[in-house]
Amino acid sequence: MEKYDVAVVGLGVLGSAASYYAARKGAKVIAFEQFEFGHVRGASHDTSRIVRTSNDAPEYVALAKSAYEDWADAEKACGQKLLTVTGGVVFFTEDSPSKASHFTGSLEAHGVPYELLNAEEVNRRWPQFRISDSVQTVYTPDTGIVHAAKSVSAFQHLARLQGATLIDNTRVERITPTLTGKIIDTSKGSFHATKVILATDAWANELLGPLGVHIPLSVMQEQVTYFMPSDAALFESDRFPVWICRGAKSFYGFPCYGEPTIKAGRDVSNNFMTPAQRTYVHSPGLFDQLTSFMKGFIPDEGRQPLRTITCQYTITPDRQFIISPLKRHPDVILGLGAAHAFKFAPAFGRALAELAVDGKTKEDISKFGIPRVATDTSKI
């Protein structure tokens, strides 16, 4: 049985980044993906993802600042442009559970530039929007778009260049602790590793259960729709920003990116399912909800929907990240991104790699531990 320093399970964006950074630190790395590389069954496929420092929690602003540096480092290493800065706005309606002041306070705490705009200023700069006078808006010039599928592929390429072995269509069935490390039993044989990084998202509890841990996860099928505007030139990234509208229901969207379309979706629609139940068929009800919102928020009589894409959300308690070793098995490091981690991916993956190789990370992950509501099934 060949021995490895680090085994990574799951090769979405977080596992792919962790594989790269662990290998770059000199570890002998093997990584497993249960499906084919670049599959559409998880949350790391398709095109655009929002990258932003703008957040209501200071710990996420700090990690996002690190991620921007890591995105630039990854671009240099792979010779590809992954991140496009467009500027972005976050709108806060009267029924929003969070306030503009929460965002501005976190941004100020970390010295991130922003502007607090009223409705008149928003409508002057971006007349494509129609917002009421009661809406508060935070603009951050560093907000942008990262290409999802290209980024995953880039991290996998970089990992291989550093000597990592990446294997797809290989399901990890069990991780067994031993005195000398962990035995990883897979559909293609068994492997030995000193440390294991779990970046398995919705499938996390399948491997955590035998290790005595259960994280209460909510899994749902989400969807985004691409629209053809009547005048795509008005929605190019130099004339239209990335946007998020936070209210009782939250929506988000993008300017044109690689094609003359705009993309929009609802965040956390509570369309619950399990990975085995996922249909990949979009919900007509959620589509109608989105198109109704868009009619009032970004009016355009000639706009036409082109396609709707589904993805998978895996939500942790309080939607907090988990970047932590297991308490009873500290050589197993868990990474869960709570369906908002893509923007942080290189810093998130690097932190996982640092924990595995060095036993510590330079990032502040004190808020990203195993949640107290997780069940220690070893006592049952």
N, C-alpha and C positions, 0 to 999 in steps of 0.2 A: 504494500500500500504506500503510494508516494505521499510524502509529507509536505505540507505547505505552512507558511507562516500565517496567512490570512485566507479564509474562504468567505466570499461574498455571495449571498443568496438573494436573487432578484436583480435584474439588470434593466430596470427603468432608469430614470435620470439620476436618482439618488444612489442606487447601487453601482451604476456605471461610473459616476464621479468618484465614489468611494474606492472602486477598483483602481482607478487611475492614480489617485493620491496615495493609496497604500503602496502600489507598485513603485511610484516615483520616490517614495521614502526608502526603497530598497528591499521591501518585503517580497517574498515569493507568494504570489497571489493566484488563486483559482476562483473563478466566479461562475455561477450557474443561473441560467434563465430557463424557466419551465416551458416557455413557448419559443417561437422563433424570434430572432433579433428583429426589433422594430415592429413588434406586434401591436394590435389595436385593442387588446383586452384589458388594459390598465388605464393609466392616467398620463402617460408620457408621449402619446402619439399626436398626429396632426401637425399644425403649423405654429400659430402664435400663442405665446404666454406673456402675461404682463410682468414686467420687472419694475420694482419701485422701492424706494425707501419709505414712502409715506405709509404710516401705520400708527395705530393708537397705543401700541405697547413699546416702550423703549428697547426691550431686549430684541425685538424684531428689527427695529431700525438699526441697531448695532450690527446684527448679523447681516442685514442687507448691505450695509456699507462694506463689510468684508467681502460679500458676494460680488459686488461690482469690481473690486480688485481682482478677484478670482476669475470672473468672466473675462476680463482683459488678459489675464495670464493664460487662460485656456485658448483664447483667440490667437494669441501670439504663438502658442505651442502647436496648434493645429493648422495655422495659416488660413483660417476661415473667419469670416465675420459672422458672429452669432447674435450680437446685441445691437439693436437699432434704437437710439435715443430719440424720443418724439415729444417729450413733455406729457404730463398727464394731470387730470383733474379728478378729485373726489367730491361728489355732491352729497350734502347732508340735508335730507328733507325733515320736515317737522316731526315725523314719526320714526326717525332713525334711532336705533338703540344706542348708537355712539354719536358723539358730537365733534364738530370741527376742532374744538379746543383740545380734545384728547389727542388728535393728530398733531396739531401745532405744538403742543407741549412736548410730545415725544421727539418731534423733529428738532425743536430748539435745544433739547437736552443733548443732542448729538451734533449740533452745528450744521444741520442740513438746510439749505436754502428753500424757502417756500414763499408763496403769496396767498393771502386770505382775500378772496374776491367776493364782491356782491353780485347780484343777478345782473345789474346793468353792465358791469365790466365783463362778465362772462358772455352776455349776449352781444356786446360790441366786438370782442375778440373772436368768438366762435358763433356766428349767427345760425349755424346749423342746429344748435340746441334751442329748446324752448323751456326755460325754467322760471319758476315763480319767484317773487320778491322775497319769500321766506326761506329760500334755499341758501345755505352757506356753502362755499366752495373753497377747497384747498388745492392750489396748483403747485406741483413740484417739477422743475425743469429736467430732473434726472430720470424721470419715468420713461420707460421704453418697452420694447418688444424683443423677446428672444424666440428664435425658431426652435420649436420643441423637438421634432424628429431629428433635425440636423444636429442639435446639441447632444442628444443621446448617442447618436452615431459618432460624434466627435470624441466624446469621453471614452467610448469603447475603443476607438482607434488609438487614442492616446494611451489607454491602459495596455493595449497590445504592444505598442512601441516601447513601453517600459518593461515588457517581459511578462505581463499577466496572461494567464490562460483563461479564455472566456468560452463557455460551452452553452449552446442553446438547446432547446428541446430536451432538457434534462431536468426532471422534477426531483427536488430534494424531499425525501420522505420522512427523514428523522435525523435529529442531531443528538448524539449520545455522548455525555461527558465521560472522560476517562482520566486517569492520573497524569497522562502526558498530553492531553489536549482534547479535541472533539473528533468523533467519528461522524462523518457526513454520509449517510446512506442515500443514494440517489437511484433513479431509474436506470442509470448506466454504470452502477458499481459504487464502491465505497471509497472515501477519501479521508485523509487525516489532516487536521489543521490545528494550529495552536490557538488561534482566535477566529471567531466567526462574526461577521456583520450580517444582520438580518434587515434587508430592505424589501420586505415582501408585502407591504401594503395590505390589501384586503385579505390576503392569505396568511397574515402574520400569526394568528392564533393556532393555525394548524401545526406550526412548529413550536410555538411557545407552550402549548398545552402539555406535551410530554416533559417539558422543563419546569412545570409547576407554576406557570403564569398564564393569566387570561386578561387581555385588555378589552374592555367593553367598547367595541367599535360599531359605528353606524355606517353601513355601506349603501350607496345609492347610485342609480344611473342618472347622470346629468346630460345636458345637451346644449349645443351652440348652433346658431343658424348663420349662414353666410347670405348677405343680401346684396343685390345689384342696385346701387343708387341711380337715380335718374341722371345725375351729373357726378361721375366718380371723381372729377378733378377737385370738387369741393371737399373731398374726404381723403385727399392725399395727406401723408404724415406731416408735411410742412404747413398744412392749413387746418388740420383737425387732430386733436390729441387722443391718446388713450383715456378712457373714462370709466369711472365707477360711480354708480348712484346707490347710496346707502339709505334705505328706508325700512319700512316694515318687511318689504321684500327687496332684496338687493340685486341689481343688474350691473353688467359691465360690457365694455365693447372696445373695438379697435378701429383705427383708421385703415385705409387700404394698405395691404402688406403683401406684395408679390403678385397681386392680381387686382382688378378694379372692383373689389367687393369690400364691404364692411362686415365685421363679425360681431355678434352680440349673444349674450346668454344670461340666464339667471344663476345666481350663486346659491347653492344649497336649496334645491327644490323639494327635498324630502321624498324623492321617488325611490323608496327603499327596496332593496333586493339583496341577493347574495351573488357572488361571481358565477355560481352555477345557474342562477335564475336569470342572468342578464340576457336580454333579447336582442340588443343592438338596434332595436326599432324605436324611433323617437316617439315621444308622447305628443299626440295632437293637442291635448289640453295645455301642456307647457308651451308648445309652439304658439297657440292662440294667445296665451298669456303674454308671451314675449312680443309678438307682433302688435298687440294692443298697447303695450307699454311704449314701444318704439313710435307708434303713430303720434302719441302726444309729446314724447320726449325729444325725438329727432324727426320732425314732420317732413315727409317727402312723398307726395301723392304717387309719383311714378316708381317708387322703390319696389323691387320684386325679390322674393325669397328664392334662393338658388338651391341650397342643400342644407341639411341638418345632420350634424355629427354627434354621436354619443360618446361619453367617456365615463369613467368610474371614479366616484368620490369615496374616500375612506376617512371618516371623521373620528378623531379621538375625543375623549372627555374634555369639554371646554375648548375644543379645537386647538389644543396646545400641541406643539411639536414634542416628539420624544426622541432624544438623542442621549442614550444612556446605556451603560452596562446593566445586565440583569443582576439583581441583588444576590441571588443564590448561585448564579453562574456568571461572575464578572468577566469571563473570557468571551461571553456572547454579548455583542453590542447591538442594541435595537435602534433602528431609525424609522420613524413614522412622521410623515409630513402633513397630515391632517388636511389634505386637499388644497393646500396653499403654499407648497414648498418649492415649486419649480423656480421661482425667482431667486431663491436662496441656494439652488442646487450645488454649485461648486463649493461654497462654504460649508454647506450641510454635509456633503460627501467628504470633504477634507476633514471636518471635525470627527466624523465616524472613523476615518482612516487614522487620524492622530490618536484617538482613543485605543484603537486596535494595536497600533505599532508602538506608540510612546506611553500609553497608559493615561494620557491627559491631552487636553486640547487648549489652544490659546484663546478659543472663543468662550464667551460666558454662556454656559449651558445650564446654569443653576435653576432656571425655570422650566427646563425641558427633561425632567426626570420621569421615571415610571409613575403614573398617576396613583394617588392613594386609593382610588376606587377600583384599581386593578385587583384581581383575585389571585391570592397565593394558593393555587390548587394543590400544592405539595402538602398542605395541611388537611386536605379533605380525604 
